[in-house]
Structure formats: structure tokens, C-alpha cells
Amino acid sequence: MEANDSRPLVLVTGANGQLGKELQQLEKKWPSFRFLFLSREDLPIHHFELVRNFFKASKPSVLINCAAYTAVDKAEQEPLLARQVNAEAVGVLAAVCAANQCRFIHISTDYVFDGTATSPYKEQDLTAPQSVYGQTKLEGERQALLANPQTLIIRTSWVYSSFGKNFVKTIIRLLQDKPQISVVQDQLGSPTFAADLANAILQIISSNNWIPGIYNYSNSGIISWYQFAQEIGKLVGSSTPIKGISTAEYPTPAKRPAWSVLDTSKIVSTYGVTIKDWKESLGQCIRELGY
């Protein structure tokens, strides 16, 4: 970056995660911004003094916080660390943004809900997280809005990408390695291709229309994990049988929401972002993975 470059600086934390990597892929398509991508090693967001000093030196215009403790089951055993990263650090980032006239976008999750709904969750619906991960992410939302009412939060669900670890890449691997696989069929939601979410975020920051608050974002369509796996198998040309099982047959340390469908009408009406069909986006991701 040039020292005298006057373009607004967009800081991305958690740059090595799925969303961070997808934002890096889009950097060249948004030449009106400078970007600085920071991994956990570059800037651990739960080291608060480091964060404050970094802001003083770099003076960003926008912070997109993709950093999070996302190991849902492990969080049950590490609640303090999950809280430090997902809640306390988010509050500090929000406060630092407020003090430095920097716009703050924070990524949250469908896990803030209890998963018992039967229609898509709206932003204002009652939250009731059922896991440590969900509890700490909700606490992060609250701390951010308390410290900085100008915060913009995007809740998303079932995120996958050609980068990092995710359901799509796990299923492809299992289909190659196993004679048969079993996938839960009684948890419903909408997948989110991280590349689509990255595009939506950059559309928001370039719109000059900053309306803080909470927004939902996912691809369109309501499916089960089993149906998701079936489509992945079809797209990669696998003949490995996939069996649908119940959540009870696949117990996990953290409780998963049975219903993770988000109503995305607010982000569409406010920012005009495009919501792609989940099959279209999955196809793009599978092509990126070389199938």
C-alpha cells in the first residue's frame, strides 16, 4: 500500500477463515478501497491493547470482523476462550471503531436462536441460544451494539467455501473414503456460500448508505444437511450411498438448531443485495474445487 494513498482503508480481521479468504479474492474488483487482511497471528482480537494500538497507527475507515471462535463442540469445553473471542473482543473492537470514526461490520450466526421456529427467523425475533457458541456470539452482538450503536451485524448460516474446513469439503472427502455415509436429515436451514456473503458485504460498504443494526444473510432455499450432501454427491459425480439419519442418532457435545432458516428480506430491501439460490452457489463452489 502506498503511504499517500487516500482511498478508504478496509481492515479485515480473521483473514485466514472462509469469509476472510473470499474477501481477499474480491479485492481487485473493488479498486476504490485499500484492504488490509489480518490473520489471528497478525492481530489476535482478544489482545485488546494490541488492537487499540493498531487502530491508532493504521486509521481504517471500515472494519469487517470475520474473526471468531467457531469450534462449536469444543466451545462447550472452552467457554472462557469462546467468550473472550466471540463476546469481549467484539465489544472492544466496536468501542475502538466508535472512538476512531471507523465503521464496524461484525459477522454473527443463526445459533443465536433456539432452532424451534417453523418460519424463517426475522432479525427482531426472540433469541435463545442452546450452545456455548451461540451464547457467546449473542453476547458479542449485544456488547458491540452497546459499545457502538453504529455497528452493523450480519447473521448467517451454514457457511461454506472452497477455502478452509467446512461441510462441503468434508462430505466430498467422506464420499471418496467411505463405502457409505450417514447425514442428519432433521435439521433444516439455508446454506451460505462465503463468496456471496463477501460480495454482499462489499456492496454494503460501497453503498454510502450506512444503516446500522442486525441483518440476516444466506442463500435461498430450505434444505436438510442430508439434501445438501446429496446435491454435493451429485455434483462431484459420486456413487457412494448417503443415508439420512436423525439428530438423535448423531449426538454432539453442542446442541444444533433443528431450524436455521433466516429471513433475508431486510438486507435485500435496504441494500439491494442479490440472494442466489443455494444450488447455483454450491455449483460454483464445486467448480472452484475442480469438479
SULZIRA-V848015 format. One record per residue. N is the residue number from 1. PSI is psi in whole degrees, -180 to 180 (999 if undefined). OMEGA is omega in whole degrees, -180 to 180 (NA if undefined). Layout:
# SULZIRA-V848015
n:N psi:PSI omega:OMEGA
n:N psi:PSI omega:OMEGA
This chain:
# SULZIRA-V848015
n:1 psi:135 omega:178
n:2 psi:141 omega:-178
n:3 psi:-32 omega:-177
n:4 psi:15 omega:179
n:5 psi:119 omega:-175
n:6 psi:0 omega:180
n:7 psi:148 omega:178
n:8 psi:139 omega:180
n:9 psi:125 omega:176
n:10 psi:118 omega:180
n:11 psi:131 omega:178
n:12 psi:115 omega:176
n:13 psi:156 omega:-175
n:14 psi:39 omega:-171
n:15 psi:-16 omega:-180
n:16 psi:-3 omega:177
n:17 psi:179 omega:-177
n:18 psi:-49 omega:-178
n:19 psi:-41 omega:177
n:20 psi:-43 omega:180
n:21 psi:-40 omega:179
n:22 psi:-36 omega:175
n:23 psi:-38 omega:177
n:24 psi:-37 omega:179
n:25 psi:-27 omega:-175
n:26 psi:-5 omega:-173
n:27 psi:-47 omega:-175
n:28 psi:-22 omega:-179
n:29 psi:-8 omega:-179
n:30 psi:69 omega:-174
n:31 psi:-9 omega:179
n:32 psi:-6 omega:179
n:33 psi:152 omega:164
n:34 psi:146 omega:180
n:35 psi:143 omega:172
n:36 psi:115 omega:-177
n:37 psi:123 omega:-176
n:38 psi:123 omega:177
n:39 psi:176 omega:177
n:40 psi:-37 omega:180
n:41 psi:-39 omega:-180
n:42 psi:-44 omega:-179
n:43 psi:91 omega:175
n:44 psi:115 omega:-169
n:45 psi:-15 omega:179
n:46 psi:8 omega:171
n:47 psi:90 omega:-164
n:48 psi:-38 omega:-179
n:49 psi:-39 omega:176
n:50 psi:-44 omega:-179
n:51 psi:-48 omega:-179
n:52 psi:-45 omega:-179
n:53 psi:-37 omega:-179
n:54 psi:-42 omega:-180
n:55 psi:-41 omega:179
n:56 psi:-39 omega:-176
n:57 psi:-40 omega:-171
n:58 psi:-23 omega:178
n:59 psi:60 omega:179
n:60 psi:156 omega:176
n:61 psi:-32 omega:-179
n:62 psi:139 omega:171
n:63 psi:125 omega:173
n:64 psi:111 omega:-177
n:65 psi:102 omega:176
n:66 psi:-1 omega:-179
n:67 psi:136 omega:179
n:68 psi:159 omega:168
n:69 psi:108 omega:-171
n:70 psi:3 omega:179
n:71 psi:90 omega:-169
n:72 psi:-47 omega:-179
n:73 psi:-41 omega:-179
n:74 psi:-31 omega:179
n:75 psi:-29 omega:179
n:76 psi:-31 omega:178
n:77 psi:-18 omega:-178
n:78 psi:55 omega:-175
n:79 psi:-33 omega:-178
n:80 psi:-43 omega:178
n:81 psi:-42 omega:178
n:82 psi:-42 omega:180
n:83 psi:-40 omega:-180
n:84 psi:-44 omega:-177
n:85 psi:-45 omega:-173
n:86 psi:-20 omega:-176
n:87 psi:-68 omega:-176
n:88 psi:-48 omega:-178
n:89 psi:-35 omega:-180
n:90 psi:-41 omega:176
n:91 psi:-41 omega:179
n:92 psi:-45 omega:178
n:93 psi:-44 omega:180
n:94 psi:-44 omega:-180
n:95 psi:-42 omega:180
n:96 psi:-39 omega:176
n:97 psi:-44 omega:179
n:98 psi:-41 omega:-178
n:99 psi:-22 omega:-176
n:100 psi:19 omega:-180
n:101 psi:45 omega:-180
n:102 psi:132 omega:179
n:103 psi:141 omega:-173
n:104 psi:120 omega:173
n:105 psi:127 omega:-178
n:106 psi:138 omega:-177
n:107 psi:126 omega:179
n:108 psi:-161 omega:-164
n:109 psi:158 omega:173
n:110 psi:-17 omega:-179
n:111 psi:-6 omega:175
n:112 psi:-14 omega:178
n:113 psi:165 omega:-178
n:114 psi:-9 omega:176
n:115 psi:18 omega:-178
n:116 psi:5 omega:-178
n:117 psi:168 omega:176
n:118 psi:-4 omega:173
n:119 psi:159 omega:-175
n:120 psi:138 omega:-179
n:121 psi:131 omega:171
n:122 psi:160 omega:-176
n:123 psi:-34 omega:-175
n:124 psi:-1 omega:-179
n:125 psi:155 omega:-178
n:126 psi:132 omega:177
n:127 psi:148 omega:178
n:128 psi:71 omega:-176
n:129 psi:144 omega:-175
n:130 psi:5 omega:-178
n:131 psi:163 omega:177
n:132 psi:-43 omega:178
n:133 psi:-52 omega:180
n:134 psi:-41 omega:180
n:135 psi:-44 omega:-177
n:136 psi:-34 omega:177
n:137 psi:-39 omega:177
n:138 psi:-42 omega:178
n:139 psi:-38 omega:177
n:140 psi:-43 omega:176
n:141 psi:-48 omega:-176
n:142 psi:-44 omega:180
n:143 psi:-39 omega:-180
n:144 psi:-48 omega:-178
n:145 psi:-30 omega:177
n:146 psi:-45 omega:-178
n:147 psi:-27 omega:-174
n:148 psi:93 omega:-178
n:149 psi:-12 omega:178
n:150 psi:4 omega:180
n:151 psi:142 omega:174
n:152 psi:119 omega:-176
n:153 psi:134 omega:176
n:154 psi:116 omega:174
n:155 psi:135 omega:-179
n:156 psi:173 omega:-175
n:157 psi:149 omega:171
n:158 psi:53 omega:-175
n:159 psi:136 omega:175
n:160 psi:167 omega:-175
n:161 psi:170 omega:172
n:162 psi:-8 omega:178
n:163 psi:154 omega:170
n:164 psi:-170 omega:179
n:165 psi:134 omega:179
n:166 psi:174 omega:-176
n:167 psi:-44 omega:-176
n:168 psi:-49 omega:-177
n:169 psi:-34 omega:177
n:170 psi:-46 omega:-180
n:171 psi:-44 omega:179
n:172 psi:-44 omega:-180
n:173 psi:-46 omega:-179
n:174 psi:-38 omega:179
n:175 psi:-30 omega:179
n:176 psi:-32 omega:-171
n:177 psi:-25 omega:-170
n:178 psi:152 omega:176
n:179 psi:-26 omega:177
n:180 psi:148 omega:175
n:181 psi:156 omega:178
n:182 psi:134 omega:-178
n:183 psi:140 omega:-178
n:184 psi:132 omega:-178
n:185 psi:1 omega:-179
n:186 psi:19 omega:170
n:187 psi:122 omega:-176
n:188 psi:145 omega:179
n:189 psi:-168 omega:177
n:190 psi:123 omega:178
n:191 psi:159 omega:176
n:192 psi:116 omega:174
n:193 psi:119 omega:-174
n:194 psi:-28 omega:178
n:195 psi:-38 omega:178
n:196 psi:-43 omega:179
n:197 psi:-41 omega:179
n:198 psi:-44 omega:178
n:199 psi:-43 omega:-180
n:200 psi:-42 omega:-180
n:201 psi:-44 omega:-179
n:202 psi:-31 omega:175
n:203 psi:-41 omega:179
n:204 psi:-48 omega:-175
n:205 psi:-21 omega:179
n:206 psi:-4 omega:-172
n:207 psi:-14 omega:-174
n:208 psi:29 omega:-178
n:209 psi:78 omega:-172
n:210 psi:106 omega:178
n:211 psi:100 omega:-175
n:212 psi:170 omega:180
n:213 psi:-165 omega:-175
n:214 psi:136 omega:178
n:215 psi:148 omega:173
n:216 psi:144 omega:174
n:217 psi:127 omega:170
n:218 psi:171 omega:171
n:219 psi:167 omega:-177
n:220 psi:155 omega:-180
n:221 psi:143 omega:-180
n:222 psi:119 omega:-177
n:223 psi:168 omega:172
n:224 psi:165 omega:175
n:225 psi:-36 omega:179
n:226 psi:-46 omega:178
n:227 psi:-37 omega:177
n:228 psi:-47 omega:-180
n:229 psi:-40 omega:179
n:230 psi:-44 omega:-180
n:231 psi:-39 omega:177
n:232 psi:-47 omega:179
n:233 psi:-43 omega:180
n:234 psi:-45 omega:-176
n:235 psi:-29 omega:179
n:236 psi:2 omega:177
n:237 psi:34 omega:-179
n:238 psi:143 omega:176
n:239 psi:6 omega:179
n:240 psi:129 omega:179
n:241 psi:141 omega:177
n:242 psi:124 omega:-179
n:243 psi:135 omega:176
n:244 psi:131 omega:179
n:245 psi:169 omega:179
n:246 psi:161 omega:176
n:247 psi:-38 omega:-180
n:248 psi:-29 omega:180
n:249 psi:-10 omega:-179
n:250 psi:71 omega:-177
n:251 psi:142 omega:178
n:252 psi:154 omega:180
n:253 psi:-39 omega:179
n:254 psi:140 omega:179
n:255 psi:131 omega:177
n:256 psi:145 omega:176
n:257 psi:136 omega:177
n:258 psi:-22 omega:-178
n:259 psi:117 omega:-176
n:260 psi:27 omega:-176
n:261 psi:129 omega:-178
n:262 psi:138 omega:175
n:263 psi:117 omega:-175
n:264 psi:12 omega:-174
n:265 psi:-30 omega:-177
n:266 psi:-46 omega:-179
n:267 psi:-31 omega:178
n:268 psi:-47 omega:-177
n:269 psi:-31 omega:-178
n:270 psi:-42 omega:-172
n:271 psi:-1 omega:177
n:272 psi:24 omega:-180
n:273 psi:152 omega:179
n:274 psi:134 omega:175
n:275 psi:108 omega:-179
n:276 psi:154 omega:174
n:277 psi:142 omega:-175
n:278 psi:-35 omega:-179
n:279 psi:-40 omega:179
n:280 psi:-46 omega:-178
n:281 psi:-39 omega:177
n:282 psi:-42 omega:178
n:283 psi:-42 omega:179
n:284 psi:-44 omega:-179
n:285 psi:-43 omega:-180
n:286 psi:-38 omega:176
n:287 psi:-41 omega:178
n:288 psi:-30 omega:179
n:289 psi:-1 omega:172
n:290 psi:21 omega:179
n:291 psi:999 omega:NA
